């Protein structure tokens, strides 16, 4: 949440920072600002609203200098106004900072600082930091920052610079921050996608670290103040992967990337005989008897599908816990529990805190992740990367499918190692899994049918998503996609639960999206759809190719290739993603940056 980019070097710093902010706008987009430093002076420009407002202002006013610090905000404390936008600048205008995270003791600090004569101009918790650092500033910015941070409770990724001097000071506690190393120039960002066009050499800050970033050097200090060597990582994403590449929206681009992403997730992960997987994991499945999946939003729905894979293929008890509740629920964990954290960004604070809770209880931890070097990656025992490439659209699509593929692999690995899955069954599952990219490609070619289906949602007061078995999770995921980008109310239920209450909602203005792939529960699903239609409900069914019975149970039918029940979530997700996308476009919504949301949720 909130994006940071900063630069020091020979280029026009504000332009580099603005370019970085355009790549990070998905992290927050309710206001933005940049401060530049030039010959002992600072120039600050801030605008409420989308980054475009700041861009227009910058076309009118040049921000001179070779050092600049920028921010795009997702409001927590204080409304999205010019005053509350970052950077926050000291009263003498010479010290400026941007901050991601939440300063939990900001009220107490503010009272103290106001008593000392500091005058606040915003409602934010972040402004406290600039006054606190100013209070400790005796000419050495690094020391002032280190001293100030001793009094701060909460999460921060902090970038601060003074009109005097040549460097930028950065610090991190929980909220991510990465330094991009250039030749005679350095870049700073809250996540690597801002750095892709400039460098692939990065240093991820760890909690408690502070660094001084100059044109030619980065000096890193640990929480004890002692200097540390730099641990340089190389990013393996190419810059084009984070571009829209001619697509109208990132979300659509990412939906269409899914066949390739699935290939990447599965690549080089099967043995030669095709009856086992080769995962680069150090965990031993013989050392745990139970799996608890912790995740948020779409990742938690991937976890629900994963639960079915693990229980049915590996015969190991598995449960999914919403990460935001996990550590407050007195979870039952021990050293024979494997906690699997699932996260695209690897930065979701709820999931990170769930991992910490698991570790405190002595459980083993594995993460299914997309972003290398992310906070969760740094804390778990083992990692299974999904290799989805940068996901920019706020609505998660390709990461979801890749997470399902990762769980499919994990289930084979656990099942084979523990002896619960025989070679023949593993082989059959792996063969089917290998068809997933081509089958998803086939579903993508059916987009025109989805476009024709969209009018069914016209004038909808709400939409019910129904699914059975493993596709209860699919229904939850479909409903989430629709609500987050169309702002239509959508709810998901197990189809069989409808008659226990939700059926009261059914009328002509509440269409039903029914997941009805072939399989053991198909006939029961058809009966439930009859109950909907008998109450004037309109049904959009997503069914398997060749399903003739569905015609008399639905107003609109979308089809997917025939698969086993276990593979069906991968295929059913695609028409639901497209349905949400096309509906959002028809309603004129901002598909990639829906209101109130941000891509990674780094506050509780
Ligand atoms: O980065 P993560 O996978 O941890 O994010 C979890 C959720 O915040 C995320 O899936 C969110 O629900 C998406 N907006 C869904 O499309």
Boltz pocket constraint, residues with backbone or C-beta under 6 A from the ligand:
constraints:
  - pocket:
      binder: B
      contacts: [[A, 296], [A, 297], [A, 298], [A, 299], [A, 342], [A, 343], [A, 344], [A, 345], [A, 346], [A, 347], [A, 348], [A, 351], [A, 394], [A, 395], [A, 396], [A, 397], [A, 480], [A, 481], [A, 484], [A, 598], [A, 599], [A, 600], [A, 601]]
      max_distance: 6.0
